[in-house]
């Protein structure tokens, strides 16, 4: 008996998908790894163990993690307000959330620098108080949070809109407080979306370049990010730049695997909670 396939032409579609991914994703990554292999093991270890490289990697990944956690907390609050409340200017605020998507990163960096530089609109008042944002790691965190913020909001917002309010009313009728309802009913259902938004914001912040270099000041050992170090290495030694790119790729891949595993666990937790 002939069995109809769910997707007509599955073999052809799968072959096209694999070929497309191979050309667009795997082939460039393989070329990057091949170019990095031209660097000897001793040179690679010397490059990766240099204080400047370690400082740049620490700022890129550490700053991206902090910015992603901040975006999860603030993004959840903003998504909650946008879904659960109606107020004047809501449509305008909803459009402003997507502004980092449409704004060129270089423009975002220039705008942030104009605001938080020592002679900027806010910087001129913050610096006398001992708070300097531009040309410091704090400025790097600010730029990373700026570009990653919409990912969390747009990931959590549809889940909140589709969430059935009956479960909250049932929890309240059983005597649960608002905090208990949020932590035991709402948060488990939102956790997969929050982790997805966290992963997207993290990946966006790790690879961010345009908006960071303007406000960072690019001071080695202090406010220099790994992508900028890669750009500088290209002018000196292409194999060294490729090696740094491979290291960032491996770190990012491991982080995404860990986050994907957490998403599966949170999904099972949400199913058991409901």
HELIX and SHEET records of a PDB file:
HELIX    1   1 UNK A   10  UNK A   21  1                                  12    
HELIX    2   2 UNK A   22  UNK A   26  3                                   5    
HELIX    3   3 UNK A   27  UNK A   36  1                                  10    
HELIX    4   4 UNK A   41  UNK A   48  1                                   8    
HELIX    5   5 UNK A   51  UNK A   84  1                                  34    
HELIX    6   6 UNK A   90  UNK A   97  1                                   8    
HELIX    7   7 UNK A   99  UNK A  102  1                                   4    
HELIX    8   8 UNK A  105  UNK A  116  1                                  12    
HELIX    9   9 UNK A  123  UNK A  126  1                                   4    
HELIX   10  10 UNK A  127  UNK A  129  5                                   3    
HELIX   11  11 UNK A  137  UNK A  162  1                                  26    
HELIX   12  12 UNK A  166  UNK A  173  1                                   8    
HELIX   13  13 UNK A  178  UNK A  181  1                                   4    
HELIX   14  14 UNK A  182  UNK A  186  3                                   5    
HELIX   15  15 UNK A  187  UNK A  206  1                                  20    
HELIX   16  16 UNK A  210  UNK A  216  1                                   7    
HELIX   17  17 UNK A  226  UNK A  236  1                                  11    
HELIX   18  18 UNK A  238  UNK A  273  1                                  36    
END                                                                             
